[in-house]
């Protein structure tokens, strides 16, 4: 059954995008009401996606950029020998699908981890509007720049850090990302499994479980299944030794 889509009104955008990446795309500083009306015509909101659904798969036509309103997704690639490699997690207020801009096809898979509301912005319409809306063009350039920076930081994390530092950096990144969206920086739910965390950080699942137990013994966090409470964020930060600016997106 095809998905039913709903076009957002300008009022919907203003109300819903305060903690979403669409705030940067849809409400750049200085954009007037006429410009908002033009942008409003291209934004599409889908019915919620359910866990296990794919937003897109590698090789699909890269037709749109997506912004997560609520929920969480993971992006991954499949190696030549059929193994899955997790390359990122997308949380509320973040974008995915930029890899579809390179050659017209998505290079990765995007899998829904928990019930997610997602807005869609077709690339061809974004390109048209960027020619007439300077604010939108600047925001798009900024988003692409952030993606490049995040990739560089991830390479540094995997190449230079110990297992303990990798997990500490990952948790601190989640803390900052949730805090930036008006949520708690010290208490949050992990939408991804231990296996996904290990895959992303280049660690065995047994190592991830052991490190969570170790961090709990040190008193830096409490964990109950996927619920995490950071009880000593300063000490957790100290473990990272200056690597806290890494963004594990």
TAWO-V455165 format. One line per field, one symbol per residue. ss: DSSP state (A for helix, B for strand, O for the rest). phi: phi as a letter, one per 40 degrees, with the letter a starting at -180 (. if undefined). A space follows every 50 residues. Layout:
ss = ???
phi = ???
//
This chain:
ss = OOOOBBBOOAAAAAAAOOOOOAAAAAOOOOOOAAAAAAAAOOBBBBOOBO OOOBBBOOOOBOOBBBBBBBBBBBBBBBOOOOOBBBBBBBBOOOBBOAAA AOOOBOOOBBBBBBBBBBBBBBAAAAAAAAAAOAAAAAAAAAAAAAAAAA AAAAAAAAAAOOAAAAAAAAAAAAAAAAAAOOOOOOBBBOOOOAAAAAAA AOOOAAAAAAAAAAAAAAOOBBBBOOBBBBOOAAAAAAAAOOOOOOOOO
phi = .cccbbcccdcdccccbcbbccccccbcdgcccccccccdcbcbbccdcb dgcccabdgccccacbbccagabbbabbcccgccbcbibbbdgbbahccc ccbgbccbbbbccadbcbbbbddccccccccbbdcccccccccccccccc cccccccccbbcdccccccccccddcccccbgbccbbacccbccccccdc cgbcdcccccccccccccgcabbbfbcbbccaccccccccfgbcccbcc
//
